[in-house]
Amino acid sequence: MSTKKFLLQENEIPTAWYNIAADMKNKPLPILNPGTKEPIREEELYPLFAKSLAHQELNQIDAWIEIPEAVRDLYKIWRPTPLVRAYGLEKALDTPAHIYFKNESVSPVGSHKLNSAIAQAYYCKEEGVTNITTETGAGQWGAALSYAAKAFGLELAVYMVKISYHQKPYRRSIMQTFGAQVIASPSMSTNSGRKILTEHPNYQGSLGTAISEAVELAIQTPNCKYTLGSVLNHVMLHQTVIGLEAEKQMEMAGEYPDVVIGCFGGGSNFSGISFPFLRHKLNEDREIRIVAAEPASCPKLTRGEYQYDFGDEAGYTPLLPMYTLGHTFAPAHIHAGGLRYHGAGSIVSQLRKDGFVEAVDIEQLDTFEAATLFAQAEGIIPAPESSHAIAAAIREANQAKEEGRQKTILFNLSGHGLIDMTAYDQYFAGELTNYSLSDEDLAKNLNQLEKII
């Protein structure tokens, strides 16, 4: 049976983003000023973020935020994205489950990250900002923001986690093609980078380190703002175009998912696919399971602690209520660079705490096994990050087979892996390994947290 795509028309792109915080009975705990430990005020975020983004970050009232026309016009280049029935994968697994995936890999930069990059660049341009900074792990966010910055005439500096800077040189090339300056992090260009390199000369970086450098540069550069690709509420908001489209497409398919799955680093693609479906559980008590698939080597949702923590390694950001491994946690050098982050977004953390979100951790070798099967069955080579969602979907499909029951599974294919073939080369050569974390390893960083909650 051939793969079937469920397509929407250009005029069916959502006109508003969905703000799940407005529908949550238990609101996320407030972001805190690290100096006073008081809830942060919107104006305190203005030095870092465009004012509109700061307002979106703290908005817990409006369930729907209108998408600016200039943003929707750029969305039309690739949105709506296809929803695909994965008949090939179903056949390979011999499962009674129906498996669907939302294909975000069709964007100009090959991932979902462009949904928020365009929005953030637009709001910065609207405010008269000329320069923006950011961090990137695997390079998907950096590539997306490079494209968006060029579209709105902004200058961009990207701090790319050093291990990914060397593992994924073509992502670096993509950013440079779009006109961005790319710096391997930690670097000698910031105080935080110099401090880390002085203490750990061979340190290969983390997203927490890269965030510290990008924030520091933004604060010190005139007419400059910081932007980021995950974790914060306004990023999750922009990504809900994914799930809002998927809702309509599942209706076209005549089905509704029993389980929705997304890979999980900070929460952007996971929130994007799941929040629009979750709103029916919050408002109508409609039964659905939401599953976050994270790396076993960076297991904040499955083994972390719910506590206030910094979003970066140096402690420049406000304090965020999150499931965290501690902001000093140094993740293993897995190829899913976009998932190597110590914390989870505050909205997802609250939903996880309240039992609305489940979490599973996936070993690196299991993700590549799943990715290879998916590629052979569906003809799409997935990004290492997305392969965590595929592995979790395969588990759900195999469980349905064991139980002899039909189950409808939806996962987000957050990006393709055509620029990650070095990782596949190493997998086929037997050079990749799993990474185990002892309780002692985790406690070492968690014990350093100030216990505010």
C-alpha positions in Angstrom: 0.0 0.0 0.0 1.4 3.4 -0.9 2.1 6.2 1.5 -0.8 8.7 1.6 -0.4 12.4 2.3 -3.1 14.6 3.8 -2.7 18.1 2.4 -4.2 21.4 3.3 -4.5 24.4 1.1 -2.4 27.6 1.5 -5.3 29.5 2.9 -5.7 26.9 5.7 -2.5 27.9 7.5 -3.5 28.9 11.0 -4.3 32.6 11.6 -3.5 32.4 15.3 -1.1 30.5 17.5 -2.4 28.6 20.5 -1.3 29.6 24.0 -1.9 26.6 26.2 -1.1 28.5 29.4 -4.4 30.2 29.2 -6.2 26.9 29.5 -4.1 25.3 32.2 -5.8 25.0 35.6 -2.4 25.0 37.3 -0.4 27.8 35.7 3.3 27.4 35.4 5.2 28.9 38.4 6.5 32.4 37.6 9.9 33.1 36.1 12.0 34.7 38.9 14.5 37.5 39.0 17.7 35.6 40.1 18.7 38.6 42.4 15.5 39.3 44.2 13.8 35.9 43.7 10.6 37.8 42.9 8.4 37.1 39.9 10.0 38.8 36.9 8.1 41.8 35.3 7.6 42.1 31.6 9.9 45.2 31.3 12.7 43.3 33.0 12.8 41.0 29.9 13.1 44.0 27.5 16.9 44.1 27.5 17.0 40.6 26.2 13.9 40.2 24.1 11.8 42.2 21.7 8.9 43.7 23.7 6.2 41.7 21.8 8.1 38.5 22.6 8.4 39.4 26.2 4.6 40.0 26.4 4.0 36.6 24.8 6.3 35.0 27.2 4.3 36.1 30.3 0.8 35.9 28.7 -1.4 33.4 30.6 -4.7 35.0 29.6 -5.1 34.9 25.8 -5.6 31.4 24.4 -5.1 32.7 20.8 -2.4 35.1 19.6 -2.9 36.4 16.1 -0.1 35.6 13.6 1.1 38.7 11.8 0.4 38.8 8.1 4.1 39.2 7.3 4.8 36.0 9.2 2.0 34.1 7.5 3.2 35.3 4.1 6.6 33.6 4.7 5.0 30.5 6.2 3.3 30.1 2.8 6.6 29.2 1.3 6.3 25.7 2.8 3.2 25.5 5.0 1.0 23.7 5.5 3.3 20.7 5.8 2.1 17.2 4.9 0.6 14.7 7.3 1.6 11.3 6.1 0.1 7.8 6.9 3.2 5.6 7.3 1.9 2.5 5.6 5.5 1.4 4.9 6.5 1.5 8.5 3.2 -0.2 9.6 3.9 -3.0 7.1 7.6 -3.4 8.3 6.4 -3.7 11.9 3.4 -5.9 11.0 1.3 -3.9 13.5 -2.4 -3.2 13.6 -1.5 0.4 14.7 -2.1 3.3 12.3 1.0 5.5 12.3 1.0 9.1 11.1 3.7 11.6 11.0 3.7 15.4 10.5 6.5 16.1 8.0 8.3 19.3 9.2 11.4 18.4 7.2 10.0 20.1 4.1 10.8 23.6 5.3 13.5 25.5 3.4 16.0 24.6 6.2 14.8 21.1 6.7 13.2 21.4 10.2 10.4 22.8 12.3 12.6 25.5 13.7 11.7 28.1 11.0 8.2 28.4 12.5 9.5 30.4 15.5 12.6 31.9 13.7 10.5 33.9 11.3 8.2 35.1 14.1 11.1 36.2 16.4 13.0 37.9 13.5 9.7 39.7 12.5 9.1 41.1 16.0 12.8 42.2 16.4 12.6 44.0 13.0 9.3 45.6 13.9 10.9 47.1 17.1 13.8 48.5 15.1 16.4 46.0 16.2 19.4 45.7 13.9 21.4 42.8 15.4 20.3 39.5 17.0 22.2 36.7 18.7 21.4 33.0 19.4 22.8 29.6 20.3 22.4 26.4 18.4 23.0 22.7 19.3 22.9 20.6 16.1 22.5 23.6 13.9 18.9 23.3 13.0 17.9 26.5 14.9 20.9 28.4 13.8 20.1 27.6 10.2 16.5 28.6 10.6 17.3 31.9 12.3 20.0 32.7 9.7 17.4 32.4 6.9 14.8 34.4 8.9 17.4 37.1 9.8 18.3 37.6 6.2 14.6 37.8 5.2 14.1 40.7 7.6 17.5 42.4 7.1 19.0 41.6 10.5 22.6 40.8 11.4 23.0 37.5 13.3 25.7 36.0 15.4 25.3 32.2 16.3 27.2 30.5 19.1 27.2 26.8 17.9 28.0 24.1 20.5 31.6 23.2 19.7 31.1 19.4 19.4 28.4 20.1 16.8 30.5 22.8 15.1 32.9 20.0 14.2 30.5 17.1 13.9 28.1 19.0 11.5 30.2 21.3 9.3 27.5 21.6 6.6 25.0 23.1 9.1 27.7 25.7 9.8 28.0 26.3 6.0 24.2 26.8 5.7 24.3 29.5 8.3 27.2 31.2 6.7 25.5 30.9 3.3 22.6 32.9 4.7 25.0 35.5 6.0 25.3 34.6 9.7 28.5 34.8 11.8 29.1 31.4 13.4 31.3 30.9 16.5 32.2 27.6 18.1 31.2 27.7 21.8 32.8 28.0 24.3 34.8 30.7 22.7 37.3 33.4 23.7 34.9 36.1 22.6 32.9 36.4 25.8 33.7 36.5 29.5 31.6 33.3 30.1 33.4 31.5 27.3 36.8 32.5 28.5 36.0 31.4 32.0 34.9 28.0 30.9 37.9 27.4 28.6 40.3 28.5 31.4 38.8 26.0 33.8 38.2 23.3 31.2 40.4 23.8 28.1 39.1 20.8 26.2 35.4 21.3 27.0 33.3 20.6 23.9 30.4 22.8 24.9 26.7 22.5 25.7 23.6 24.4 24.9 23.8 26.0 28.3 27.2 27.4 27.6 26.2 28.6 24.1 23.2 30.4 25.6 25.5 32.2 28.1 27.7 33.5 25.3 24.7 34.6 23.2 23.0 36.4 26.1 26.2 38.1 27.1 26.9 39.4 23.5 23.3 40.6 23.2 23.4 42.6 26.4 26.7 44.2 25.5 25.9 45.0 21.8 23.8 48.2 21.0 20.4 47.7 19.4 20.8 43.9 19.8 18.4 41.3 21.1 18.7 37.7 22.1 16.6 35.0 20.4 16.3 31.3 21.1 14.9 28.2 19.5 13.3 26.3 22.4 12.5 26.2 26.2 10.7 29.5 26.6 6.9 29.9 26.3 6.8 32.2 23.3 8.8 29.6 21.3 6.4 26.9 22.1 3.6 29.3 21.1 4.9 29.8 17.6 5.4 26.1 17.1 1.7 25.3 17.6 1.1 25.8 13.9 2.3 22.2 13.6 -0.4 20.7 15.8 -3.2 23.0 14.6 -2.6 21.9 11.0 -2.3 18.3 12.1 -5.7 18.5 13.8 -7.4 19.4 10.5 -5.4 16.8 8.6 -6.3 14.0 11.1 -9.9 15.0 10.6 -9.4 14.6 6.8 -8.0 11.1 7.5 -11.1 10.2 9.6 -9.0 9.5 12.7 -7.9 11.0 16.0 -4.7 10.1 17.7 -4.6 7.9 20.8 -1.0 9.0 21.4 1.0 12.0 20.2 4.8 11.8 20.3 7.6 14.3 19.9 11.3 14.2 20.6 12.3 16.3 23.5 15.3 18.7 24.0 13.8 21.9 25.4 10.3 21.3 24.1 9.7 23.3 20.9 8.7 20.6 18.4 7.1 18.5 21.1 4.9 21.4 22.3 4.1 22.3 18.7 2.7 19.0 17.8 1.1 18.2 21.2 -0.4 21.4 22.7 -3.3 21.8 20.2 -4.4 18.2 20.9 -3.8 18.6 24.6 -6.2 21.5 24.8 -9.1 19.1 24.2 -8.1 17.1 27.2 -7.7 20.3 29.3 -11.1 21.7 28.2 -13.2 18.7 27.3 -11.5 15.9 29.2 -10.9 14.1 25.8 -8.7 11.0 26.3 -5.3 11.3 24.7 -1.7 10.4 25.7 1.2 12.8 25.1 4.7 11.3 25.1 8.0 13.1 25.2 11.0 11.1 23.9 14.3 12.3 25.3 17.9 10.9 25.1 18.8 8.5 27.9 22.1 10.5 28.2 20.2 13.7 29.0 17.1 12.6 30.9 15.6 15.6 32.6 12.0 14.6 32.3 12.6 11.0 33.4 15.3 11.5 36.0 15.6 15.2 36.6 14.4 17.3 39.5 11.5 19.8 39.4 13.2 23.0 40.6 14.1 26.6 39.7 17.2 26.7 37.6 19.1 28.9 35.2 18.5 28.4 31.5 22.2 28.8 30.8 25.5 27.5 32.3 26.9 30.9 33.5 23.7 32.0 35.3 22.8 35.0 33.1 19.2 34.1 32.5 16.2 34.4 34.8 15.4 31.4 37.0 13.0 29.1 35.3 10.7 26.5 37.0 11.7 23.3 35.2 12.6 19.7 35.3 16.4 20.0 35.2 19.6 18.0 35.5 21.3 21.2 36.8 22.6 24.0 34.7 26.2 22.8 35.1 25.3 19.4 33.7 27.6 18.4 30.8 25.7 16.1 28.3 27.4 13.3 26.5 28.5 13.9 22.9 25.6 12.2 21.2 24.7 13.1 17.6 21.3 14.4 18.6 22.8 17.8 19.4 19.5 19.6 19.6 18.5 17.4 22.5 21.6 18.0 24.6 20.0 20.5 27.0 19.8 20.3 30.8 16.3 21.6 31.3 12.7 21.5 30.1 10.4 24.4 29.4 8.3 25.6 32.3 4.9 24.9 30.6 5.9 21.3 29.7 7.4 20.9 33.2 4.1 21.9 34.8 2.1 19.6 32.5 4.5 16.8 33.3 4.2 17.4 37.0 0.4 17.4 36.7 0.4 14.1 34.8 -0.7 15.4 31.4 2.6 14.5 29.8 4.5 11.2 29.8 8.2 10.8 29.2 10.5 8.0 27.9 14.2 7.9 27.5 15.8 6.4 24.4 19.3 5.0 24.0 21.4 6.4 21.1 21.8 3.1 19.3 18.0 2.5 19.5 17.4 5.8 17.8 19.6 4.9 14.8 18.1 1.5 14.5 14.7 3.1 14.4 15.9 5.8 12.0 17.3 3.2 9.6 14.1 1.2 9.6 12.0 4.4 9.0 14.3 5.5 6.1 13.9 2.1 4.4 10.2 2.0 5.0 9.2 5.6 4.2 12.1 6.9 2.1 13.0 9.8 4.4 16.3 9.9 6.3 15.4 11.5 9.7 17.5 13.8 11.8 19.0 12.1 14.9 16.7 14.2 17.1 13.5 13.2 15.3 14.7 9.5 15.5 13.9 9.6 19.2 10.2 10.2 18.4 10.3 7.4 15.7 11.8 5.0 18.3 9.0 5.8 20.7 6.4 5.4 18.0 7.8 2.0 17.1 7.5 1.0 20.8 3.9 2.1 20.8 3.2 0.2 17.6 4.9 -3.0 18.8 2.9 -2.8 22.0 -0.3 -2.5 20.0 0.8 -5.7 18.1 1.4 -7.6 21.4 -2.0 -6.5 22.7 -3.7 -7.3 19.4 -5.5 -3.9 19.3 -5.7 -1.0 16.9 -4.0 2.2 18.1 -3.6 5.5 16.2 -0.2 7.1 16.7 0.9 10.5 15.6 4.5 11.7 15.8 6.4 14.8 14.6 9.1 14.3 12.1 10.9 17.5 13.2 13.6 17.4 10.6 15.5 15.4 8.0 19.0 14.0 8.5 20.6 14.7 5.1 23.2 16.9 6.7 23.7 14.3 9.5 25.2 11.6 7.4 28.5 11.6 9.3 26.4 10.3 12.3 25.0 7.5 10.1 28.4 6.7 8.8 29.6 6.2 12.4 26.6 4.1 13.3 27.1 1.7 10.4 30.8 1.5 11.2 29.9 0.5 14.8 31.6 3.6 16.3 28.6 4.9 18.2 27.8 3.9 21.8 25.1 4.3 24.4 25.9 6.5 27.4 24.9 5.5 30.9 24.3 8.0 33.7 24.6 6.8 37.3 22.6 8.3 40.1 25.8 9.7 41.5 26.5 11.5 38.2 23.1 13.2 38.3 23.2 14.0 42.0 26.5 15.8 41.6 24.9 18.6 39.6 21.4 18.5 41.2 22.9 18.9 44.7 24.2 22.3 43.6 20.8 23.7 43.0 19.3 26.3 45.4 16.1 24.6 46.6 13.5 27.4 46.0 10.6 25.0 45.4 
